[in-house]
Amino acid sequence: MVMYFLFMFRDARYREFICKEVGKRDGKWDTSVFRDTNSEYFTNAGGRKAFTNLRQFLFQTGILDEHSLAVKIPKLYGSFPAVANPR
């Protein structure tokens, strides 16, 4: 899941949207932006399609719960050692 997120995060449009619109100073995500149709942020970069693609990506990878909009990024300390040191 984390690798999928990092792959998506390479796209400047999505990275900027996550950092400027979704991410807040306290390190928490304001997921209410995914309830609204915030496609105006992507007006010059794909429009509504770019926004819905991002939403669907987050839902399908399990990073964002479709109904509650709760963020579900796993703690890296539990999985990172296994990924970094495959046997």
Residue frames as qw, qx, qy, qz and C-alpha x, y, z in Angstrom:
[[0.000, 0.885, 0.465, 0.000, 0.00, 0.00, 0.00],
 [0.307, -0.795, 0.104, 0.513, 2.77, 2.43, 0.87],
 [0.411, -0.134, 0.596, 0.677, 4.49, 1.72, -2.45],
 [0.211, 0.641, 0.652, 0.347, 1.28, 2.52, -4.34],
 [0.147, -0.935, -0.241, 0.213, 0.99, 5.78, -2.45],
 [0.391, -0.595, 0.332, 0.619, 4.59, 6.72, -3.22],
 [0.390, 0.215, 0.679, 0.583, 4.04, 5.91, -6.89],
 [0.070, 0.827, 0.522, 0.199, 1.02, 8.24, -6.97],
 [0.336, -0.858, -0.082, 0.379, 2.85, 10.88, -4.95],
 [0.531, -0.127, 0.399, 0.737, 5.44, 11.24, -7.75],
 [0.194, 0.647, 0.522, 0.520, 2.83, 13.11, -9.81],
 [0.191, 0.067, -0.215, 0.955, 3.27, 16.82, -9.04],
 [0.408, -0.398, -0.300, -0.764, -0.49, 17.52, -9.32],
 [0.756, -0.443, -0.466, -0.123, -1.38, 14.96, -6.68],
 [0.604, -0.115, -0.419, 0.668, 1.59, 15.74, -4.44],
 [0.028, 0.223, -0.075, 0.972, 0.68, 19.43, -4.40],
 [0.568, -0.429, -0.345, -0.611, -2.98, 18.68, -3.72],
 [0.774, -0.349, -0.501, 0.168, -2.14, 16.31, -0.85],
 [0.510, -0.076, -0.328, 0.792, 0.38, 18.73, 0.67],
 [0.011, -0.148, 0.012, -0.989, -1.59, 21.96, 0.22],
 [0.548, -0.273, -0.257, -0.748, -5.25, 20.95, 0.43],
 [0.829, -0.271, -0.468, -0.142, -5.37, 17.66, 2.33],
 [0.671, -0.092, -0.471, 0.566, -2.40, 17.84, 4.70],
 [0.279, -0.916, -0.117, -0.264, -2.65, 20.15, 7.69],
 [0.104, 0.755, -0.497, 0.416, 0.00, 21.64, 9.95],
 [0.634, -0.463, 0.511, -0.351, -0.65, 19.09, 12.71],
 [0.044, -0.333, 0.922, 0.192, 0.27, 16.26, 10.34],
 [0.470, 0.321, 0.777, -0.268, -3.31, 15.03, 10.02],
 [0.081, 0.186, 0.678, 0.706, -5.24, 14.77, 6.78],
 [0.413, 0.327, 0.297, -0.797, -8.38, 16.83, 6.23],
 [0.209, 0.102, 0.912, 0.339, -10.22, 14.17, 4.28],
 [0.335, 0.643, 0.508, -0.465, -13.40, 16.24, 3.99],
 [0.190, 0.582, -0.393, -0.686, -12.00, 17.58, 0.72],
 [0.011, 0.072, -0.935, -0.347, -12.70, 14.14, -0.75],
 [0.247, 0.518, 0.752, -0.324, -16.42, 14.48, 0.10],
 [0.291, 0.779, 0.064, -0.551, -16.72, 17.58, -2.03],
 [0.777, 0.485, 0.259, 0.307, -15.96, 17.82, -5.67],
 [0.304, -0.813, 0.193, 0.457, -12.65, 19.65, -5.45],
 [0.745, 0.332, 0.393, 0.425, -11.90, 19.27, -9.12],
 [0.184, 0.978, 0.033, 0.095, -11.40, 23.05, -9.38],
 [0.502, -0.709, 0.418, 0.265, -7.93, 22.49, -7.91],
 [0.587, -0.077, 0.682, 0.430, -7.09, 20.46, -11.02],
 [0.470, 0.770, 0.212, -0.377, -8.66, 22.89, -13.53],
 [0.374, 0.793, -0.419, -0.238, -5.50, 23.22, -15.62],
 [0.016, 0.467, -0.884, 0.010, -4.22, 19.71, -14.91],
 [0.158, -0.063, -0.979, -0.112, -6.85, 17.15, -15.80],
 [0.469, -0.288, -0.120, -0.826, -9.95, 18.64, -14.15],
 [0.777, -0.267, 0.223, -0.524, -12.59, 16.46, -12.57],
 [0.930, 0.187, -0.316, -0.022, -11.08, 13.29, -14.04],
 [0.415, 0.441, -0.601, 0.521, -7.77, 13.87, -12.21],
 [0.375, -0.383, 0.463, -0.706, -9.64, 14.44, -8.94],
 [0.903, -0.081, 0.076, -0.415, -11.83, 11.36, -9.28],
 [0.800, 0.327, -0.478, 0.156, -8.82, 9.26, -10.32],
 [0.123, 0.442, -0.638, 0.619, -7.05, 10.31, -7.11],
 [0.632, -0.256, 0.337, -0.649, -10.11, 9.53, -4.98],
 [0.953, 0.103, -0.148, -0.243, -10.58, 6.13, -6.58],
 [0.593, 0.432, -0.593, 0.332, -6.89, 5.34, -6.21],
 [0.123, -0.397, 0.617, -0.668, -6.99, 6.14, -2.48],
 [0.794, -0.113, 0.212, -0.558, -10.17, 4.08, -2.02],
 [0.922, 0.241, -0.272, -0.132, -8.99, 1.07, -4.01],
 [0.514, 0.407, -0.632, 0.414, -5.60, 0.85, -2.32],
 [0.651, -0.534, -0.526, 0.120, -7.25, 1.09, 1.10],
 [0.360, 0.122, -0.270, 0.885, -5.40, 4.27, 2.05],
 [0.287, -0.037, 0.175, -0.941, -8.71, 6.07, 2.45],
 [0.205, 0.323, 0.906, -0.184, -11.95, 4.42, 3.58],
 [0.001, 0.331, 0.577, 0.747, -14.67, 5.20, 1.05],
 [0.354, -0.691, -0.587, -0.229, -17.47, 5.60, 3.60],
 [0.511, -0.767, -0.240, 0.306, -15.85, 7.17, 6.65],
 [0.409, 0.839, -0.157, 0.322, -12.95, 8.84, 4.78],
 [0.652, -0.699, 0.283, 0.084, -10.63, 7.62, 7.53],
 [0.396, 0.719, -0.571, -0.015, -6.95, 7.41, 6.57],
 [0.941, -0.263, 0.209, -0.048, -5.46, 3.94, 6.92],
 [0.509, 0.671, -0.512, 0.168, -1.74, 4.19, 6.26],
 [0.903, -0.316, -0.260, 0.132, -0.04, 1.38, 8.21],
 [0.413, -0.845, 0.318, 0.118, 2.73, 2.07, 10.67],
 [0.625, 0.644, -0.440, 0.014, 6.01, 1.64, 8.84],
 [0.191, -0.605, 0.728, -0.259, 7.95, 0.35, 11.83],
 [0.776, -0.057, 0.568, -0.268, 6.07, -2.93, 11.65],
 [0.855, 0.448, 0.261, -0.001, 6.43, -3.65, 7.95],
 [0.290, 0.893, -0.338, -0.063, 9.55, -1.75, 6.89],
 [0.366, -0.560, 0.741, 0.059, 12.11, -4.22, 8.28],
 [0.725, 0.175, 0.666, 0.010, 10.50, -7.07, 6.33],
 [0.593, 0.791, 0.149, -0.019, 10.43, -5.04, 3.13],
 [0.087, 0.902, -0.422, -0.027, 13.95, -3.69, 3.53],
 [0.155, -0.488, 0.859, -0.026, 15.44, -7.08, 4.39],
 [0.888, 0.123, -0.098, -0.431, 13.61, -9.75, 2.34],
 [0.430, -0.436, 0.790, 0.000, 14.80, -13.30, 2.96]]
